[in-house]
Amino acid sequence: MKKFCRTLARACLMLIASNNLVVADPSPAGSAAPNQSPRSLAGALKSETNWRAYVARFVTADGRVVDTANGAVSHSEGQGYGMLLAVAASDRSAFERIWGWTRANLMTRDDALLAWRWEPNQRPAVADMNNATDGDLLVAWALTEAAEAWSDASYRTAARRLAVEIGRKLVVHTAEGEQLLLPALAGFSAEDVADGPVINLSYYVFPAFSRLAIVAPEFDWAGLSRSGLRLIERAQFGPYKLPSEWISAKQEKLTPAAGFVPAFSYNSIRMPLYMAWAGVGRAADYAPFLELWAKRSSAGLPLIDLASNRIAGTTAEHGYEALPAFTSCAITHTPLPRAFWDVSFKENYYPVTLQLLSQAAVHMREPSC
């Protein structure tokens, strides 16, 4: 398996083992998610103070988004999140800095996909040329939003180039007609691994799909969204009925993938955010996440070892609490707690980012809570 896969497997294992890490695509019938079209992303992040603090804490002067909990590396996912938040904050200057750094440092492959990881203390800084599909989706989505927000054709052109590569190279079709989104170009297909194709459902960035249809309408993004929801419905493992981070879809049978810790962890917790933000899914699709989070303690969101069906750790940092708050707001109309809006910039990049994304999603969807 490629270095990309091994690195992620080790990272997942370390996170689980550590207890101190204390569209317009309409929802199917019976959906519990908000089904109105979302408002524009531009201007959806209402707090300029929070955005300025985010930039000061996590974005370098040249536009590199720093993962403070992971050796100060940068990755395509983080650059995409930063670009989305810049559009949401209506900050074109910051957007251009982040996009400029991304273009200069991660667009090092022979195609239009992005190298997934940049390490400040390594030379070359990009040692693994594989991509990460969620990062590619986030960057393409952000460019699409920027093109609309600022009427810039160059952003639209760049968004289309990236979206076309995703549609051509990373979406595969099964014999039964299902669409699968590969997590990367190398290391996950049926040709690369014995139990392939291997997928990661947290890489299905549902709110991006309808927007990418604007720049690359020749691909069936709505169908990809529907396939993703069907996979989520089927990937309910063990008594918790939760998906593992890495899933084998060999011959259409879903099981935790070999070579990875069978865990519901830091990747998977994003899934309800993406689903509710896009306004897709049925009540049953959200139920396992909401049931797990309803039983959480003050230690944070539970991380589940699906092999033993035990809680293997907690998220600890406050920013992660935005995920159950937004999901409950959007799906069950539970009022948002005051703490949802209180951001601690002493916390690390990932929980703060998820909290700000959740705040933007609330303003885009405007649920009744």
Secondary structure, 3 states (H helix, E strand, C coil): CCHHHHHHHHHHHHHHHCCCCCCCCCCCCCECCCCCCCCCCCCCCCCHHHHHHHHHHHECCCCCECECCCCCEEEHHHHHHHHHHHHHCCCHHHHHHHHHHHHHHHCCCCCCCCCCEECCCCCCCCCCCCCCHHHHHHHHHHHHHHHHHHCCHHHHHHHHHHHHHHHHHCEEECCCCCEEECCCCCCCCCCCCCCCCEECHHHCCHHHHHHHHHHCCCCCHHHHHHHHHHHHHHCCECCCCECCCCEECHHHCCEECCCCCCEECCCHHHHHHHHHHHCCCEHHHHHHHHHHHHCCECCECEEEECCCCEEEEECCCHHHHHHHHHHHHHHHCCCCCHHHHCCCCCCCHHHHHHHHHHHHHHHHHCCCC
